[in-house]
Amino acid sequence: MSDLISLDTVIVRRDNLLTSELSETELALLNVERVLYYGMDETAKAVWDYLDKPRSIVAVCDYLLTQFAVDRETCERETLAFINDAIKDDLVYVVNNAS
């Protein structure tokens, strides 16, 4: 399913992960079930914080465009890639796939 997401896909973060805010711009996640540790930089942390409730990927991009100096095409491409990886790593899940 993760390879079939689109900008209209609605996703949300998993709530069963251990998190630790390392700084205002860094976050550490631990997936205990998979015994995997993840470090998130400022942009990834912004996405994680924004996914506290179900949101479409286009909404995530719209939010990121207000927070960072990036063009829409780059933002959409990199956000889709990040979300695909996050789905594969079981950090977020698809609520509604409109693709």
Beta strands, then each sheet from edge to edge (+ up, - down):
strand 1: 10-13
strand 2: 18-23
strand 3: 26-31
strand 4: 36-40
strand 5: 55-56
strand 6: 92-96
sheet 1: 5+ 1- 6+
sheet 2: 2+ 3- 4+
end
